[in-house]
């Protein structure tokens, strides 16, 4: 099949969050099983890579609702996958992807509406008709709507759409003029189409008109159909429930593999764990903690946002390090108040808590390799990646039972010693404290169980292979049987 993946992020070119990892990982896995997969994203003026582009043909016409614009189409290749970049300086020659230090760009709705139209016009420009356009999150949410306008004519007449929700919290609100700007029919200004609370809701449009909807874990697919997690679109998702499928993200095992990881001082595997203790000692030394091989390290690598439950973690850390013989390491940045709280805790307990504000890829790998436990007390987590990275490195995750965390971590059974981590239900200070205490007790009092869990966790298959097969099945079903939503089409 011919599959075009439209995205606003793609590592190693531009990345803000997990979306940047998911798109290339899935594309490469689909390419390996024989599909013609290509990626398209905007060309931002963000200096984070050393890509070599070549221009494709001449200027590309982009048919906007108000008239014609001319963009340039560039092409590169990431491993085996062709990657296209839409170059249009008016919208994308800026220092940020979604915004700068002062917040989001005010015209993001214009920027990404233009990108969606450019993706549609790119296909005839290349004379290449994909069987499926796979759109990701609200910046590409207009694509499924536009495709419904091409269902009976043109090169995209047989092209279907899949829309993946990576995070329900971000919808892409826009004024009504978006319809005219993007060349959409005015009757899409309707509660059963794109209108919501007097504005255009781009994600709502995608959910209404995509042929299939996916999200990044089975549990999250169920959660977002409830008012607690649906952010006002749970009624639409319940209506489209038969077309909503949860598929857990995969891990790029070429990057995250303790047997080959170039960032580790010594590699290790589930059969030969000696290198992990070397990693632990280097981690303690590098973070200026007391080097004690027998003391468990609990770690966090995260964006510092409320979603991640790190405020609750800050609440209980003083009691945890005062009552348990543990060390704690945090790497990340984000909310200024959380950054200050973590730094204050590190200053208060310098021998037990170490914090680095920012991001450091080498340190992230060393933390995964050298820690004993990894904390993810998220309020919600569509999929999560670090719990899978941690398991692969024999670092047992401690997670709240939500979204992909529930799907990828098997709770410790104190009788059999089986499990791949520690799972708790309620995000309260007491529940989180008790989860850390339980992990600590297992480490000190049930060493054989702890080692058994490490090896079980490391044997998990979190590669993209299984997930890619599930997406392949969805694409195949769409090619065989066109499925229209029964409303507003």
C-alpha positions as CSV (number, residue, x, y, z in Angstrom):
1,X,0.0,0.0,0.0
2,X,0.9,3.6,-0.4
3,X,0.8,5.5,2.9
4,X,1.4,9.2,3.5
5,X,2.0,10.1,7.1
6,X,1.3,13.8,7.8
7,X,2.7,15.3,11.0
8,X,3.8,18.5,12.7
9,X,6.9,16.7,14.2
10,X,9.3,14.1,13.2
11,X,12.6,13.2,14.9
12,X,15.4,13.7,14.0
13,X,14.3,16.9,12.3
14,X,11.8,18.6,14.6
15,X,10.5,17.3,17.9
16,X,8.6,18.6,20.9
17,X,7.1,15.5,22.4
18,X,6.3,11.8,21.8
19,X,4.7,12.5,18.4
20,X,8.2,13.2,17.0
21,X,9.3,9.6,18.0
22,X,6.1,7.8,16.9
23,X,5.8,8.9,13.3
24,X,9.3,7.8,12.1
25,X,9.2,4.7,14.2
26,X,5.9,3.5,12.7
27,X,6.9,4.6,9.2
28,X,10.2,2.6,9.3
29,X,8.3,-0.5,10.6
30,X,5.7,-0.2,7.8
31,X,8.5,0.2,5.3
32,X,10.1,-3.0,6.5
33,X,7.0,-5.0,5.9
34,X,6.8,-3.8,2.3
35,X,4.7,-0.6,2.1
36,X,5.5,2.6,0.2
37,X,5.5,4.9,3.2
38,X,6.3,8.6,3.1
39,X,6.3,11.4,5.7
40,X,5.4,15.1,5.2
41,X,5.8,17.9,7.6
42,X,6.4,21.7,7.6
43,X,10.0,23.0,7.2
44,X,10.5,25.1,10.3
45,X,13.4,27.5,10.9
46,X,14.5,25.5,13.9
47,X,18.1,24.6,14.0
48,X,18.1,21.1,15.6
49,X,19.4,18.9,12.8
50,X,21.7,18.7,9.8
51,X,19.3,17.5,7.1
52,X,20.3,17.6,3.5
53,X,17.3,18.5,1.3
54,X,16.7,18.7,-2.4
55,X,14.0,20.7,-4.0
56,X,11.3,18.7,-5.9
57,X,10.5,20.1,-9.3
58,X,9.4,23.8,-9.3
59,X,7.0,25.8,-7.1
60,X,4.0,23.9,-5.8
61,X,0.5,25.5,-6.0
62,X,-1.4,25.4,-2.8
63,X,-5.1,26.1,-3.3
64,X,-6.4,28.1,-0.4
65,X,-10.0,29.3,-0.1
66,X,-9.0,32.9,-0.8
67,X,-6.8,32.1,-3.8
68,X,-3.5,30.4,-4.8
69,X,-0.2,30.4,-2.9
70,X,3.1,29.0,-4.0
71,X,5.2,26.8,-1.7
72,X,8.4,24.9,-2.2
73,X,8.5,21.1,-1.7
74,X,11.8,19.7,-0.4
75,X,12.8,16.1,0.1
76,X,15.2,14.2,2.3
77,X,15.4,10.6,3.5
78,X,15.4,9.3,7.0
79,X,16.9,5.8,7.0
80,X,14.6,4.1,4.4
81,X,11.7,6.5,4.4
82,X,11.3,9.5,2.1
83,X,10.5,12.7,4.0
84,X,8.9,15.7,2.4
85,X,9.0,19.3,3.8
86,X,6.6,22.1,3.0
87,X,8.6,25.3,2.8
88,X,6.5,28.5,3.2
89,X,8.3,31.2,5.1
90,X,5.3,33.3,6.0
91,X,4.1,30.6,8.4
92,X,7.1,28.4,9.2
93,X,10.2,30.6,9.1
94,X,10.1,31.1,12.9
95,X,12.2,30.1,15.8
96,X,9.6,27.7,17.3
97,X,7.3,24.9,16.1
98,X,4.2,25.9,17.9
99,X,5.4,29.0,19.6
100,X,8.2,30.8,21.3
101,X,9.0,31.4,25.0
102,X,6.0,33.7,25.2
103,X,3.5,31.0,24.3
104,X,1.8,29.6,21.2
105,X,1.8,31.6,18.0
106,X,-1.6,33.4,17.6
107,X,-2.0,32.2,14.0
108,X,-1.3,28.5,14.5
109,X,-4.8,27.8,13.1
110,X,-3.7,29.5,9.9
111,X,-0.3,27.9,9.8
112,X,-1.5,24.4,10.1
113,X,-4.6,24.9,7.9
114,X,-2.2,26.0,5.2
115,X,-0.1,22.9,5.9
116,X,-3.1,20.6,5.5
117,X,-4.1,22.2,2.2
118,X,-0.4,21.8,1.0
119,X,-0.4,18.1,1.9
120,X,-3.5,17.6,-0.2
121,X,-2.0,19.5,-3.1
122,X,1.3,17.8,-2.8
123,X,-0.1,14.5,-4.1
124,X,-1.1,15.7,-7.6
125,X,2.1,17.7,-7.7
126,X,4.0,14.5,-7.3
127,X,1.5,12.5,-9.3
128,X,1.3,10.1,-6.4
129,X,-2.0,8.9,-4.9
130,X,-1.7,7.3,-1.5
131,X,-4.2,4.7,-0.5
132,X,-4.2,6.2,3.0
133,X,-3.2,9.6,4.5
134,X,-2.5,9.1,8.1
135,X,-2.9,12.4,10.0
136,X,-1.6,13.0,13.5
137,X,-3.2,15.3,16.2
138,X,-4.9,18.6,15.5
139,X,-2.3,20.3,13.3
140,X,-3.2,17.8,10.6
141,X,-6.9,17.6,11.6
142,X,-8.3,19.3,8.5
143,X,-6.9,16.7,6.2
144,X,-9.7,14.1,6.8
145,X,-12.2,16.9,6.2
146,X,-10.6,17.9,3.0
147,X,-10.4,14.3,1.8
148,X,-14.2,14.0,2.1
149,X,-14.3,16.9,-0.5
150,X,-12.2,14.8,-2.9
151,X,-14.1,11.5,-2.6
152,X,-15.6,11.5,-6.1
153,X,-13.0,13.3,-8.2
154,X,-9.3,13.9,-8.7
155,X,-6.2,11.9,-7.9
156,X,-7.3,11.5,-4.2
157,X,-10.8,10.2,-5.1
158,X,-9.9,6.8,-3.6
159,X,-7.7,7.9,-0.7
160,X,-8.9,7.2,2.8
161,X,-7.9,8.8,6.1
162,X,-6.7,7.6,9.5
163,X,-6.5,10.1,12.3
164,X,-4.4,9.4,15.4
165,X,-5.0,11.1,18.7
166,X,-1.8,11.4,20.6
167,X,-3.2,13.8,23.2
168,X,-6.9,14.7,23.6
169,X,-6.0,17.9,25.6
170,X,-5.1,19.9,22.5
171,X,-7.9,20.6,20.0
172,X,-6.9,23.4,17.8
173,X,-9.5,26.1,18.2
174,X,-10.0,28.6,15.4
175,X,-12.4,31.3,14.3
176,X,-15.2,30.6,11.8
177,X,-13.2,32.3,9.1
178,X,-11.0,29.1,9.0
179,X,-13.6,27.5,6.8
180,X,-13.2,30.2,4.1
181,X,-9.5,30.4,4.6
182,X,-9.0,26.6,4.0
183,X,-11.6,26.4,1.3
184,X,-14.0,24.2,3.3
185,X,-17.8,24.2,2.8
186,X,-19.7,26.6,5.0
187,X,-22.0,23.9,6.2
188,X,-19.2,22.5,8.3
189,X,-20.1,25.3,10.7
190,X,-22.4,22.9,12.5
191,X,-22.3,21.0,15.8
192,X,-22.2,17.7,13.9
193,X,-19.2,18.9,11.9
194,X,-16.6,21.3,13.2
195,X,-18.4,23.9,15.3
196,X,-18.0,23.8,19.1
197,X,-18.9,26.5,21.5
198,X,-18.9,29.2,18.9
199,X,-15.6,28.3,17.4
200,X,-14.1,25.8,15.0
201,X,-12.7,22.8,16.7
202,X,-10.2,21.2,14.3
203,X,-9.8,18.0,16.2
204,X,-13.6,17.6,16.3
205,X,-13.7,17.9,12.5
206,X,-11.1,15.2,12.2
207,X,-13.0,12.9,14.6
208,X,-16.2,13.5,12.6
209,X,-14.8,12.8,9.1
210,X,-11.8,10.5,9.4
211,X,-12.5,7.0,8.1
212,X,-10.8,5.4,11.1
213,X,-9.6,6.9,14.4
214,X,-6.8,5.5,16.4
215,X,-5.1,6.5,19.6
216,X,-2.0,5.3,21.3
217,X,-3.1,2.7,23.8
218,X,-6.1,0.5,24.3
219,X,-6.9,1.9,27.8
220,X,-6.7,5.5,26.5
221,X,-9.2,4.6,23.8
222,X,-11.6,3.7,26.5
223,X,-10.7,6.6,28.7
224,X,-11.3,9.3,26.1
225,X,-14.9,8.1,25.7
226,X,-15.6,9.4,29.2
227,X,-16.2,13.0,30.3
228,X,-13.1,12.7,32.6
229,X,-10.7,12.3,29.7
230,X,-12.6,13.3,26.6
231,X,-12.1,17.1,27.0
232,X,-15.6,17.8,25.7
233,X,-15.4,15.5,22.7
234,X,-16.3,12.2,24.5
235,X,-19.8,12.3,22.9
236,X,-18.2,12.3,19.4
237,X,-15.9,9.5,20.3
238,X,-18.7,7.4,21.7
239,X,-20.6,8.0,18.5
240,X,-17.5,6.9,16.5
241,X,-16.7,4.1,18.9
242,X,-16.8,1.4,16.2
243,X,-14.1,3.2,14.3
244,X,-11.9,4.0,17.3
245,X,-9.0,1.7,17.9
246,X,-6.3,1.8,20.5
247,X,-2.8,0.7,19.4
248,X,0.2,1.0,21.8
249,X,3.2,2.9,20.5
250,X,6.4,1.0,19.9
251,X,10.0,1.7,20.8
252,X,12.9,2.2,18.4
253,X,15.1,-0.6,19.7
254,X,17.9,0.6,17.5
255,X,18.2,3.6,19.9
256,X,16.9,2.1,23.1
257,X,18.8,-1.1,23.7
258,X,21.1,-1.7,26.7
259,X,23.1,-4.3,24.7
260,X,24.3,-1.7,22.1
261,X,23.6,1.7,23.7
262,X,26.6,3.9,23.0
263,X,25.8,6.2,25.9
264,X,26.3,3.5,28.6
265,X,29.8,3.0,30.1
266,X,29.1,-0.7,29.9
267,X,26.4,-2.6,28.1
268,X,24.3,-5.3,29.6
269,X,21.5,-7.7,28.9
270,X,18.9,-9.8,30.8
271,X,21.3,-12.7,30.7
272,X,24.3,-10.7,31.8
273,X,23.4,-7.8,34.2
274,X,26.8,-6.9,35.4
275,X,27.0,-3.7,33.3
276,X,24.0,-2.2,35.0
277,X,25.9,-1.8,38.3
278,X,28.7,0.0,36.4
279,X,26.0,2.3,34.9
280,X,24.6,2.9,38.4
281,X,27.9,3.9,39.9
282,X,28.7,6.3,37.0
283,X,25.2,7.8,37.3
284,X,25.7,8.4,41.0
285,X,29.1,10.0,40.5
286,X,28.0,12.2,37.6
287,X,25.0,13.5,39.5
288,X,27.2,14.0,42.6
289,X,25.3,11.6,44.8
290,X,26.9,9.3,47.3
291,X,28.2,6.3,45.4
292,X,26.4,3.4,47.1
293,X,25.7,0.3,45.1
294,X,23.2,-1.1,47.6
295,X,20.9,2.0,47.7
296,X,18.1,2.1,45.1
297,X,17.8,5.0,42.7
298,X,14.4,6.3,41.8
299,X,14.3,8.5,38.7
300,X,12.2,10.8,36.6
301,X,12.8,12.0,33.0
302,X,9.9,14.2,32.0
303,X,8.5,17.5,30.9
304,X,7.6,19.2,34.1
305,X,3.8,19.7,33.6
306,X,0.8,19.1,35.8
307,X,-0.3,16.2,33.6
308,X,2.7,14.2,34.8
309,X,1.7,14.3,38.5
310,X,5.1,15.7,39.5
311,X,3.5,18.2,41.9
312,X,2.3,15.2,44.0
313,X,5.8,13.7,43.8
314,X,7.4,16.9,45.1
315,X,4.9,16.8,48.0
316,X,6.0,13.4,49.2
317,X,9.7,13.4,48.3
318,X,10.9,15.0,51.6
319,X,9.2,12.2,53.6
320,X,10.3,9.5,51.2
321,X,14.1,10.4,51.4
322,X,13.8,11.0,55.2
323,X,12.2,7.6,56.0
324,X,13.6,5.4,53.3
325,X,17.2,4.7,52.3
326,X,16.8,5.8,48.7
327,X,18.2,8.3,46.1
328,X,16.3,10.3,43.6
329,X,17.2,11.8,40.2
330,X,15.2,14.1,38.0
331,X,15.9,15.3,34.5
332,X,13.5,17.7,32.7
333,X,12.1,21.1,32.3
334,X,8.8,22.9,31.9
335,X,6.6,24.6,34.5
336,X,8.8,27.1,36.3
337,X,7.2,26.4,39.7
338,X,8.0,22.7,39.4
339,X,11.5,23.4,38.3
340,X,12.0,25.5,41.4
341,X,10.5,22.9,43.7
342,X,12.8,20.2,42.4
343,X,15.9,22.4,42.6
344,X,15.0,23.4,46.2
345,X,14.6,19.7,47.1
346,X,18.0,18.9,45.6
347,X,19.6,21.8,47.7
348,X,17.8,20.5,50.8
349,X,18.9,16.9,50.4
350,X,22.2,17.1,48.3
351,X,23.3,13.5,49.2
352,X,19.9,12.0,48.3
353,X,18.3,14.1,45.5
354,X,19.9,15.3,42.3
355,X,18.2,17.4,39.6
356,X,19.2,18.7,36.2
357,X,16.9,21.2,34.5
358,X,16.9,20.8,30.7
359,X,17.4,17.8,28.5
360,X,20.5,15.8,27.9
361,X,20.2,12.7,25.7
362,X,23.3,11.0,27.0
363,X,22.2,11.6,30.6
364,X,18.7,10.3,29.8
365,X,20.2,7.0,28.6
366,X,22.5,6.7,31.6
367,X,19.5,7.3,33.9
368,X,17.5,4.5,32.3
369,X,20.6,2.2,32.4
370,X,21.7,3.1,36.0
371,X,18.4,3.5,37.9
372,X,16.6,0.8,39.8
373,X,13.1,2.4,39.5
374,X,11.4,4.9,37.2
375,X,8.5,7.1,38.5
376,X,5.5,8.0,36.2
377,X,2.7,9.2,38.5
378,X,0.7,10.7,35.6
379,X,-2.8,12.2,35.9
380,X,-3.3,10.9,32.3
381,X,-0.9,9.3,29.9
382,X,-2.1,8.5,26.4
383,X,0.7,6.0,25.9
384,X,4.0,7.0,27.6
385,X,7.4,5.9,26.3
386,X,9.7,6.1,29.3
387,X,8.0,3.2,31.1
388,X,8.9,1.0,28.1
389,X,12.4,2.4,27.8
390,X,12.9,1.7,31.5
391,X,11.6,-1.9,31.3
392,X,14.0,-2.6,28.5
393,X,16.9,-1.4,30.7
394,X,15.8,-3.4,33.7
395,X,14.6,-0.3,35.5
396,X,11.3,-1.1,37.0
397,X,8.5,1.4,36.4
398,X,6.3,2.7,39.1
399,X,3.2,4.0,37.4
400,X,-0.3,5.2,37.9
401,X,-2.9,2.9,36.3
402,X,-3.9,5.2,33.4
403,X,-3.7,5.0,29.6
404,X,-0.7,3.3,28.1
405,X,0.9,2.9,31.6
406,X,-1.8,0.4,32.5
407,X,-1.3,-1.5,29.3
408,X,2.4,-1.8,29.4
409,X,3.3,-2.5,33.0
410,X,2.3,-5.7,34.9
411,X,1.9,-5.1,38.6
412,X,4.2,-7.0,41.0
413,X,2.7,-10.1,42.5
414,X,4.2,-10.6,46.0
415,X,3.5,-14.3,46.0
416,X,4.9,-15.4,42.7
417,X,7.4,-12.6,42.3
418,X,6.2,-12.0,38.8
419,X,5.5,-8.6,37.3
420,X,7.3,-5.9,35.4
421,X,6.7,-2.9,37.7
422,X,4.5,-1.4,40.4
423,X,1.1,0.0,39.6
424,X,-1.1,2.2,41.8
425,X,-4.6,3.6,41.2
426,X,-5.2,7.0,42.9
427,X,-3.0,10.0,42.4
428,X,-2.8,11.0,46.1
429,X,0.3,11.7,48.2
430,X,-0.4,8.6,50.3
431,X,-0.9,6.3,47.3
432,X,2.3,7.5,45.6
433,X,4.3,7.3,48.9
434,X,3.1,3.7,49.5
435,X,4.0,2.7,45.9
436,X,7.6,3.9,46.4
437,X,7.6,2.3,49.8
438,X,6.4,-1.0,48.3
439,X,9.1,-0.9,45.7
440,X,11.8,0.0,48.3
441,X,10.7,-2.9,50.5
442,X,10.9,-5.3,47.5
443,X,14.4,-4.1,46.7
444,X,15.7,-4.6,50.2
445,X,13.7,-7.6,51.4
446,X,12.9,-9.6,48.3
447,X,16.0,-9.4,46.2
448,X,15.2,-12.5,44.2
449,X,11.8,-11.1,43.2
450,X,13.4,-7.8,42.2
451,X,15.9,-9.5,39.9
452,X,13.2,-11.8,38.5
453,X,11.1,-8.7,37.7
454,X,14.1,-7.0,36.0
455,X,14.6,-9.9,33.7
456,X,10.9,-10.3,32.9
457,X,10.7,-6.5,32.1
458,X,13.7,-6.7,29.8
459,X,12.2,-9.5,27.8
460,X,9.2,-7.4,26.8
461,X,8.8,-6.9,23.1
462,X,8.0,-3.2,22.7
463,X,9.3,-2.9,19.2
464,X,7.2,-1.4,16.4
465,X,6.7,-4.7,14.7
466,X,3.4,-5.7,16.4
467,X,1.9,-2.2,16.3
468,X,2.8,-1.8,12.6
469,X,0.9,-5.0,11.8
470,X,-2.2,-3.6,13.6
471,X,-2.0,-0.4,11.5
472,X,-1.5,-2.4,8.4
473,X,-4.8,-4.2,9.2
474,X,-6.6,-0.9,9.5
475,X,-5.2,0.4,6.2
476,X,-6.1,-2.8,4.4
477,X,-9.7,-2.7,5.7
478,X,-10.1,0.9,4.4
479,X,-8.7,0.0,1.0
480,X,-11.1,-2.9,0.7
481,X,-14.2,-1.2,2.0
482,X,-14.8,2.5,1.9
483,X,-16.5,3.6,5.1
484,X,-18.1,7.0,5.4
485,X,-19.4,8.5,8.6
486,X,-23.2,8.7,8.2
487,X,-23.5,12.4,9.1
488,X,-22.5,15.6,7.4
489,X,-20.7,13.8,4.5
